[in-house]
Amino acid sequence: MKRRKFLKRASLTGIGVAVGTTILANTPSKKINEIKNSLTKTKENFPIVISTWDVPNATKKAGLLLEEGSSSIDAIEKGCMVEEADLNNQSVGNGGRPDRDGHVTLDACIMDKSGNYGSVVYMKNIIHAISVARKVMEDTPHVILAGKGAEKFAISKGFKKTNLLTEASKKAWEDWKKESNYKPIINIENHDTIGMLAIDKNGDISGGCTTSGLAYKMAGRVGDSPIIGSGLFIDNKIGGATATGMGEEVLKTVGSFLIVELMRQGKTPQEACEEAIHRIVSKNDNYKNFQVGYIAINKKGETGYYSIHEYFSVSIYKDSNCTNVPSDFYNKN
């Protein structure tokens, strides 16, 4: 007996024991394959949410929504909104640190399972930039709206105009103006961009980013967070990735797209994140003076995360538990 025939018969015999030889004998071959697949299928690692930094409230919000059956895109929006409304988080949404002229400007983007994408850049006076980005994605023929145009669009959709410069952020800005020394310090705010990736019960992936950008940046500066392929990229057949840290360096290497493409080639999320960080440090001798961190997830729900420097961490919600996990990092000197 040839090996192929032997294996085929052995496989069918095993199925016969499991489902009954009488049933199997009268079952079409297509149905047999379906039964075989159901017997060998392993439990997928989702629903799951992974976020940059220690953001348990936002991550838990998204995770609970997924457990209740919400779509990944709804979970991403609602989760990011938690951080945007948190006045204690001075790097996202309301109360974000301003640019050097004293204006809080927000960047955000969102991407769904179908590859649809929406973004706002340099938007003022609107708290929930992630929600405006989703409106851009769903209600306009465009993918990016900027500045006054983004604000005007948001107001037309019912968003309220709000002064985003809180007293705490104003005082910090006034203290900075005494020397006006622009020098980003690694991890000084503990977290800046909130990047979030989620897989729902259907196995569909979505992602989002929201940020007020670098504190005391030049007026008009836009980082990687709202730019597709840099701050965020989703391919529902492969996985997703998002970034945090020095946006200029992420933009130069189109980091999130790179990670997804590396996963397409067979790398794990962890391997892909590490390679993306290596691309940055290999091209920039100044890497010891800035931070970049990546998170990634693949279609199976496997995760990865890596940064240039220590103290980057991720929040993961799975099986009704939210945990904060320190990331491995490149610069161990």
Residue pairs with C-beta under 8 A, 6 or more apart in sequence:
11 36
12 24
12 32
15 24
15 32
15 35
15 36
15 39
16 24
18 39
19 35
24 32
24 35
27 35
44 203
44 300
44 301
45 300
45 301
45 302
45 318
46 66
46 199
46 200
46 201
46 203
46 301
46 318
47 63
47 66
47 67
47 72
47 198
47 199
47 200
47 201
47 318
48 63
48 66
48 198
48 199
48 297
48 301
48 303
48 316
48 317
48 318
49 59
49 62
49 63
49 66
49 75
49 79
49 196
49 197
49 198
49 315
49 316
49 317
49 318
50 59
50 196
50 197
50 198
50 295
50 297
50 303
50 305
50 314
50 315
50 316
50 317
51 58
51 59
51 62
51 79
51 194
51 195
51 196
51 197
51 295
51 314
51 315
51 316
52 191
52 193
52 194
52 195
52 196
52 242
52 243
52 244
52 293
52 295
52 312
52 314
52 315
53 190
53 191
53 194
53 244
53 312
53 313
53 314
53 315
54 190
54 191
54 313
54 315
54 324
55 82
55 83
55 191
55 194
55 315
56 315
56 322
56 324
57 82
57 83
57 86
58 79
58 80
58 82
58 83
58 194
58 196
58 315
59 79
59 196
59 315
59 316
59 317
59 322
60 317
60 322
61 75
61 78
61 79
61 82
62 75
62 76
62 78
62 79
62 196
62 198
62 317
63 75
63 79
63 317
63 318
63 320
63 322
64 317
65 74
65 75
65 78
65 79
66 72
66 75
66 198
66 199
66 200
66 201
66 317
67 320
69 200
69 201
70 78
70 200
71 200
71 202
71 204
71 206
72 112
72 113
72 198
72 199
72 200
72 204
72 205
72 206
73 110
73 112
73 113
73 134
73 206
75 198
75 200
75 206
76 110
76 130
76 196
76 197
76 198
76 206
76 207
76 208
77 110
77 130
77 131
77 134
77 208
79 196
79 198
79 208
80 108
80 130
80 194
80 196
80 208
80 209
80 210
81 128
81 130
81 131
83 89
83 92
83 93
83 194
83 210
84 92
84 93
84 94
84 127
84 128
84 129
84 130
84 210
85 93
85 94
85 127
85 128
86 92
86 93
86 94
86 95
87 94
87 95
87 166
87 168
88 95
89 95
89 96
89 191
89 194
90 96
90 97
90 168
90 169
90 172
90 189
90 212
90 215
91 97
91 189
91 191
91 192
91 193
91 211
91 212
91 215
92 192
92 193
92 194
92 210
92 211
92 212
93 106
93 127
93 128
93 129
93 164
93 210
93 212
94 127
94 162
94 164
94 166
95 104
95 164
95 165
95 166
95 168
95 169
96 104
96 106
96 164
96 169
96 211
96 212
96 213
97 104
97 169
97 172
97 173
97 189
97 212
97 215
97 216
98 104
98 105
98 165
98 169
98 170
98 173
98 212
98 215
98 216
99 105
99 213
99 216
99 217
99 218
99 219
99 221
100 176
100 177
100 180
100 182
100 216
100 217
100 218
100 219
101 219
102 165
102 170
102 173
103 124
103 165
103 219
104 124
104 164
104 165
104 169
104 212
105 122
105 123
105 124
105 212
105 213
106 120
106 122
106 123
106 124
106 126
106 129
106 164
106 210
106 211
106 212
106 213
107 119
107 120
107 121
107 122
107 123
107 129
107 209
107 210
107 211
107 212
107 213
107 222
107 223
107 225
107 226
108 119
108 120
108 123
108 129
108 130
108 132
108 133
108 208
108 209
108 210
108 211
108 225
108 226
109 117
109 118
109 119
109 120
109 133
109 208
109 209
109 225
109 226
109 227
109 228
109 231
109 232
110 117
110 118
110 119
110 130
110 133
110 134
110 137
110 206
110 207
110 208
110 209
110 232
111 117
111 137
111 206
111 207
111 208
111 228
111 232
111 233
111 234
111 240
112 137
112 206
112 234
113 204
113 205
113 206
113 234
113 236
114 236
115 234
115 235
115 236
116 137
116 138
117 137
117 143
117 228
118 133
118 134
118 135
118 136
118 137
118 138
118 140
118 143
118 144
119 133
119 136
119 143
119 144
119 145
119 226
119 227
119 228
120 129
120 132
120 133
120 136
120 144
120 145
120 146
120 150
120 154
120 226
121 144
121 145
121 146
121 147
121 150
121 222
121 226
122 146
122 147
122 150
122 220
122 221
122 222
123 129
123 132
123 145
123 146
123 147
123 150
123 151
123 154
124 147
124 151
124 164
125 151
125 161
125 162
125 163
125 164
126 132
126 150
126 151
126 154
126 155
126 159
126 160
126 161
126 162
127 159
127 160
127 162
127 164
128 159
129 210
130 208
130 210
131 159
132 145
132 150
132 153
132 154
132 157
132 159
133 208
133 210
133 226
135 153
135 154
135 157
136 142
136 143
136 144
136 145
136 150
136 153
137 143
139 157
140 153
143 228
144 226
145 153
146 222
151 161
155 161
164 212
165 173
172 215
173 216
176 215
176 216
180 216
182 216
182 217
184 214
184 215
184 246
184 290
186 289
186 290
186 291
186 309
187 291
187 309
187 311
187 312
189 215
191 244
192 211
192 213
192 214
192 244
192 245
193 209
193 210
193 211
193 223
193 225
193 231
193 242
193 243
193 244
193 245
193 247
194 209
194 210
194 211
194 244
195 207
195 208
195 209
195 225
195 231
195 232
195 242
195 243
195 244
195 295
196 207
196 208
196 209
196 242
197 205
197 206
197 207
197 234
197 240
197 241
197 242
197 295
197 296
197 297
198 205
198 206
198 207
199 205
199 297
199 299
199 301
200 206
203 299
204 236
205 234
205 235
205 236
205 239
205 240
205 297
205 299
206 234
206 240
207 232
207 233
207 234
207 240
207 241
207 242
208 232
208 242
209 225
209 226
209 231
209 232
209 242
209 243
210 225
211 223
211 225
213 221
213 222
213 223
213 225
213 247
214 221
214 223
214 247
223 231
223 247
223 248
223 250
223 251
224 230
224 231
224 243
224 247
224 248
224 250
224 251
224 255
225 231
225 232
225 243
225 247
227 251
228 257
229 254
229 256
229 257
230 243
230 247
230 250
230 251
230 254
230 255
230 256
230 257
231 242
231 243
231 247
231 250
231 256
232 240
232 241
232 242
232 243
232 256
233 240
233 241
233 242
233 256
233 257
233 259
233 260
234 240
234 260
235 260
235 264
236 299
237 299
238 260
238 263
238 264
238 298
238 299
239 260
239 263
239 269
239 296
239 297
239 298
239 299
240 256
240 260
240 296
240 297
241 255
241 256
241 257
241 259
241 260
241 269
241 272
241 273
241 276
241 294
241 295
241 296
241 297
242 256
242 294
242 295
242 296
243 250
243 255
243 256
243 292
243 293
243 294
244 292
244 293
244 294
244 312
245 290
245 291
245 292
245 293
245 307
245 308
245 312
246 290
246 291
246 292
249 280
249 284
249 287
249 290
249 292
250 256
250 280
250 292
252 280
252 283
253 276
253 279
253 280
253 283
255 276
255 279
255 280
255 292
255 294
256 294
258 272
258 275
258 276
258 279
259 269
259 272
259 273
259 275
259 276
259 294
259 296
260 272
260 296
262 271
262 272
262 275
262 276
263 269
263 272
263 296
263 298
267 275
268 298
268 302
268 304
269 296
269 297
269 298
269 302
269 303
269 304
270 296
270 303
270 304
270 305
270 306
271 304
272 296
272 304
273 294
273 295
273 296
273 304
273 305
273 306
274 304
274 306
274 330
276 294
276 306
277 292
277 294
277 306
277 307
277 308
277 330
278 330
280 287
280 292
280 308
281 287
281 308
281 330
281 331
287 308
287 330
287 331
288 331
290 308
291 307
291 308
291 309
291 312
292 307
292 308
293 305
293 306
293 307
293 308
293 312
293 327
294 304
294 305
294 306
294 307
295 303
295 304
295 305
295 314
296 303
296 304
296 305
297 303
297 304
303 314
303 316
305 312
305 314
305 325
305 327
305 328
306 327
306 328
306 329
306 330
307 327
307 328
307 329
307 330
308 329
308 330
308 331
309 329
309 330
309 331
310 329
310 331
310 332
311 326
312 326
312 327
312 329
313 324
313 325
313 326
313 327
314 324
314 325
314 327
315 322
315 323
315 324
315 325
316 322
316 323
316 325
